[in-house]
C-alpha cells in the first residue's frame, strides 16, 4: 500500500508540509505570527483534502497545535464557537431534520411528480424543483440529496426496473442521477443558506468589510440560477438521454403515494409554517433589522415547543455538531490571518504581478481557475478556506467591484461541486448508487461546465449590471 493511501502516511505528509512552511524564511513585511499561523492553516486545508481523519478531528488537531505553540491563546481560539454564523448553520441543520422526519419533504416531491411526471424530462424537473424548494432552509446538501431527493429517484428507478443490478441503469435512472447532481450545485449557489460553506463565504467577505445579506445573494443568483435549472435537464436529455421517454405511470404512482400519506399532519403544517416564516424573515431581515441567526433560533424553538422536533432529534443530528466544530476552528484561523494582515499582503503580492491588466478579463480568468481547481479538492469547505479570500483580494486589488467580486466567487464556490464524484456531500451519495461509470461522470461534469459557466459569466454579468453591482 502506498504511503499516501495510509492514514499515518497522509498525516506525515500533512505534518511535513506544515513544518516546511513554518521553518521557511518569513517574507519581508509579514508578521511572524501570521506566517506560522498560515503554516498551520495550510496543513489543516491539506488535511481536509487528504482526509486521514474526519474534518472535525482535523480541526481539533489544528486547534491544539495553535494553542500549544503559543500562536493564539485558548480564549481566542474558542471565540470562534461564539460566532453567530456557526449557530445559524447549526439551527438550519436541525430545522432541516423536520422536513425529513415529518415526511413533508417526500410529500412535496410526490406533489411535483404528480404534476410533471408524464415524461422522464418532467420527472427530472420535478426532482429539481423539490431540491429548489427546500434549498433556502436546508444548508445540508447531504440531507437534501440523501434524505429527500435520492429516495424519490430510487423509487422511480425501481418502478421502471432501471437499476445497476439489472444492467438497465440507462433506462431512466442514470439520467435522473445526473440531473439531480448537476442541478444541486445550482440550487446551492442560489441562496446564502443553501450550502454550509455559503455563510462562511459571508463571514470571510465581512472580514473584508463587505456585508452580504440573504436578499442580495438570492437576487443576484436568481436569473442565472433559474436559467441553469431549465437548461441543464434539457442538455442532459439531448446528450445523455434516457431510453424511456414517456412515464405516465409515475403520475399515477405519485398520486397514490399522496393518497397513502393522507392529509398533511399537524407537524407537517408546523414545518411548512416555520419554513415560510424563515424565508420571509431572512428576506426582510435587513429592512426589519432582525438578525439572521436569531431567525434560525426562533424557527428551531417553535419546532421544539410544538413537538415537531424533539431534543433527541437535535442531539442526534451528527452532521450539524460535526459542522459546528470544524467550521468554528476554520473561521477562527481564517479570521486571524486576515486580522494579522496576511491575506492583504498575499493579495497585494499577486495583484502586483498582474498590475495593469483590466479587471474584467482578470476576474474571468480567476473564476475559471477557481472553478477547475476543484478537481483537486474533495471538499467545498476546504476549497473556500484555501482560496476564497485570496482570489477575492486579488480581484478587488485589480479594481473589480467589491460586492460583485465576493458574490460571484461565493456562487462559484457552489457551482464547482458539479465536477467530480468526490466534489461535495451529494457526490458520493449519488455516485454510490452505481448508475453511472466514473469516466462518464467526469465527462458529463466537464461538458455541463462548458454551458453553466458561460450562463453565469455572461447572462449573470448582464443581470448584475442591471442590479448595479458594476
N, C-alpha and C positions, 0 to 999 in steps of 0.2 A: 504493500500500500504506500503511495507517495506521501511525502511529508505534508503537502498541502491538504490532503484528504483526512488527516488525523486531527482530532481535537487539540492535542498538545502541540502538533506541528503548526496549526493555524495560530495558536496563542503565541508560539515562539516567533512567528513571522510578525505578528502584531507588536510584540514587545521590541523586536529589533527595529521596526520602523519608528516606533515612538522614541526609543533610545537614540536612534541615529539622528532624528531631528533635534532632540534635547541637547546633545553634545556638539552639534554642528555650530559653526561660528554664527553669532547673532548679528543679523544685518544692521547696518547703521540706521539709527532713527527708530528702532523697535525696542519697546520696553522689554527687558529680560524676562519679567514675569509673564508677559503676553506671549513671548516666544515659547517658553516652557509649557504654558497652558495650551498653546497651539499644538505642541507635540502630543500632549495627552488627548486633545480633541481629535487630531488626525488619526491617532491609534484607535480611538473609540469608533470613528467612522469606518476605518478599515475592518474593525471588529464586527460592525453591523453588516458589512458586506460579506465577509468570510463566514460569519455566524458560527463560531465554535461553541458558543453558548447563546441562550435566548437574549433578546435585546435588553430585557430588564436586568439580567445578570451582568451583561457587559457595562451597563450604566452604573451598577453598584461598584464594579471594579474601578471604573474611572473616578467615581466619587471618592473612593477610598484613597486612590493614588494622589488626587489633587489635595486632599486634606493632609495626608501623610507627608507629602513633600513640602507643605507649607505654602503652596501657591494661593490657596484660599482657606479661610477658617470654616469650621463646621457650620456656623450660623449662616455664612454667605452661601455655602453650597445648598443647605436645606431651604434657603429662601425661595428657591425655585418651586418648591411644593406649595407655596402660598400664592403662586401666580394664578389669577382668575381664569386665564386661558386654559390652564390644566383642568380645572374643575368644570368648566363649561363642556369640555370634551368628555370628561367622565360622566357628567349628568346626561349628555346626549346618548352615550353608550347605554346607560341604564334605561333611559326612556325607550330606546330602540328595542330593548328586550320586550317591552309591552306590545309592540307590533307583532312579534313572533308568538309570544305566549298566548295572547287572546285570539289569534287566528285572523286578525284584521288584515295582515299583510297578504295572506292567501286569498281572503275574500276579494280584495282589490284586484289581485292578479286574475282570479277567475272571472271577475266582472269585465275586465278588459278583453279576456279571451272570448267571453260570450258575445262581445260586440264585434271583435276584429278577427275571430278565429276561423273565418271561412277559407283562408288560404295560409300557406306556410309563411308568406310575407306578412300577412295580417297578424299571425301568431307572434312573429318576431317583433312587430311594432307593439303588440300587447305586452310582451315581456319588458320591452324597453320603457314603455310608459309606466309600468309598475315600478321599475327602478327609479325613474324620474320623479314619480310622486313621492317616494319615501326619501329620496336623497337629501332634501333640505334639513331633515331632522335625524338622519342616521349617518353619523360620521364613520361608522364601521362598515367599510365596503365588504369585509368578510361576512358580516351579519346580513347585509342586504343580499349578497350573492348566495351565501351558504344557507341562510335561514329562510329566505323568501323566494328568490328567483330560481335557484337550482332545483328545489323540489318541484316547482311548477314545470320547468322544462323537462325534468326526468319523467314526470307523469305523462307528458305529451309524447315523448320519445317511446316510452313503454307502450302507450296505447297504439302506436303505429309499428310496434316491433322494430324500432330503429335503435339498435344497441350494438356496442362493440363486440359483445359475445356472439351475436348472430352474424357479424360482418356486414350489417346493414346501417352503419352509422351515417352514411351519406344520404340515406332516405329522407331524413329531416333533422336528426339530432345534431350533426356536425355544423350545419348551417345555423341552427339556433344558438349553439355554444359560441360561435364567433360573433354573432350579432350581440349577444349579451356581453361578451368580453370587451369588444371594441366600443360599444356604446356606454359601458360602465365607466370607462375613462372620461367620457364626455360629461356624464352626469356628475362625476366627481369634480370636474373643472367648473361646474356652473354655480356652485354655492360655497360660501365660506365654511359651512358646517357639513359638507357632504363627504369630506375625507379628513382623517385625523391629522394629516400634515398641513391642511389649509390654515387652521388657527396658528400653527407655528409660523407659517408664512406671514400672517398678520402681525404676529409678535415681532418677528425679525424686521418687518417693514416699520413697525412702530419704534423700534430701537434706532432707526434711521430718521425718525421724525416725520414719517408718513403714515397717516392713520387710514386703515382700510375698514370700511363699515360693511355689514352684511348686505345692505342695499346696493352700495357702489359695486361690489363684486358681482352680485346677481344681475344687475342691469348691464354691466359691461359684458357679461358672458352670455346673455340670453339670446342674442341674434346668432352669433357663430355656433353656439351650443345647439339651438333648435335646428339650424340648417344641417349640422353634422348628424344629428339624430335622425333626420329624414334621409340624408344621402347614404349613410353607412349601410343600412339594410338593403337599399336598392343596389349599391355597389357590390355587396356580397351576393345578392340574388343573381347578379349578372355574371360575376367571375368565380363564385364558389356556390353554385345553385344547389338547392335540394332536389332530389329525384322526385319527391312528392310535391306537387304544386297546389292542389285543391285539398282542403281539410274541413269539410262541412261538419264532420262528426265532432270536431273539437268544440264547436259552439254548443252542441247538444250536451257533451260531457261537462262543459263548464257550467251550463245551466243546471244540470243535475247535481253537480257538486255544491252549487249555491243553495239548491233546494235542500240538500242534506244538511248543510250548515244551519239552515233556518234563518230566522230573523237575527239581526245584529244583537248581540248580548249587551248587557249593561256595561261590562268592561270594555267592549269594543267601542261603544259610544263615548266612553270616557277617554279612551286612547285617541279617537278621532277629534274630540273637542280639544284635548291637550295639544295635538298636532297642529290644528288650525290656530290655536292661541299662540303657540311657539313661533310659527312662521310669521303671524301678524305682528307680534311684538318685536321680533328680530327685524322685520322690515321697517317698522315705525319707531324702533328703539332710539335712533339718533334724534329724531324730532321730539320724542317724548322724554328724552334724557333718562332712558331706562337701560341699565347695564345688561349686556347680553348674557353674562354668566348668571345674574340674578334671575333672568327669564328662565334659563335652564333649570335652576334650582326650584323655581315655582312649579314648573311642569312636573319635575320629579316628586315634589312634595304632594301635589294633587293626586298623582298615581298611587303614592303610598297611603295617603289619607283615605282614599276611596277603596283601597284593597285591590286595585287593578294590578298593582305590583306589590310584592311582599319584600321585607328586608332580606329574606333569604335569597330572593331573586337578585337583589343588589349585590350582596356579598359574594354570590356565586358567579357574577359576571367577570370572569377572569381576565378577558381581554381589556376591559376598562381599567382594572387595577394594574395590569401589566403596562398599559399605556401611560398611566399616571407616573409610574416610576421612571421609565426611560425618557419620557418626554420632559419631565421636570429637570433631570440631570442634563440632557442635551440643551435645553433652553438656558440653563444656568451657565454652561460653558460658552455657548454662542454669545450670550449677553455680555459676559465678562470680556470676551475677546473684543467685542465692539466697544465696550467702555474703556478698555486699555489701549484702544486705537489701532489694533492690528488690522481690522477689516478695512478701515480708511486708508492705512498705509499700503496694504496689498492692492486695493483698488486703484489708488493713485499710481502705484508702480506699473500695473498693467496698462492703465489708461495712458501713461506716458509713452508706452511703446507703440501705441496706435494714434498718437496725437495728430490732429489734422484731418482724420477720417470723419466723414459725415456720420452723424449718429444713426441715421435711418438704416443704411446697409450694415453698420456695425451691430445694431440691435438684432437685425435679421440673422446675421452670422452667429452671434452669441446664442440666440434662441435655438438655432439648428444644432449647435454644439451641445447645448444644454439638453436638448431632446435626445439626440442619438447617443450621447454618453451614457444614457440609462441602460444600454445594452451591457454595460459593465457593472450595473447595480442590481442588487437583489432586494432593495427596499426603497420606496419613495421617500421615506423619512431620512434615510442615510443620504440620499441624493440631495435633498433640501438642506440638510445640515452641512454637507460638504461644499455645495456650490452656490446656493441661492444668494446669500448675502454678497458673496464675492462677485458673481456675474452682475447682480443689480448695481453694485457700487461702481463697477467698470462702466456700465452703460450710462449711468447718471453722470459720472465724471466726464464722459464724452459728450454730454449735452442732451441726452434723452430725457423727456419729461418724467419727473419722479413718479407721479401717480400711475401713468401709463406703464412705466417700467415694472413697478412692484406688482401690478395686477397681471400683466401678461406673463411674467415669469411665474407668478403664482398659478395661473391657469395651465401653463406648460408643465408645471410640477405634477399635474394630474394626467395630462394628455399622453405623456411618455409611458404611462402604465399599460398602454395597449401594444407594447412591443414584444415581450418575451413570455415564456411560461413561468418565469420567476420574478416578474416585474413588480408585483404587489400582492396584497392579500387575496383578491379574487383569482389571480392567475393559477396558482397551484390547485385551487378548488375546482376550477373549470377544466384545466388541462388534465387533472387527475381523473376526470370522468372517462378519459381514453377515447374520445370521439375523433380526435384529430392527431395525426402524426407530428412529431416535433418539427421536422423540416417544413411541413405545410404551415404549422402555427407561426413560425418565424416569417415565412414568405408572405402570409396574409398580413401580419403585423406591419411589415415594411411597406407592402402595397397600399394599405389603408393610410399609412402616414403620408404618402405622396399626395393624398387627397385632403386629409384632415388639416395638415399644416398650412397649405395654401388657403383653406377656408378661414382659419383663424388669423393668418397673417394679412390677407388681402381684404376679405369681407369684414373680418374683425376690425382691421385698421380703419376702414371706411366708417364703420359703426362708432368706433372710439373717436373718430374725427367729429362726427355728429354730436357726441356727448361732450366734446370739448376737452378731451384728455390730451390732445396735441394739436 
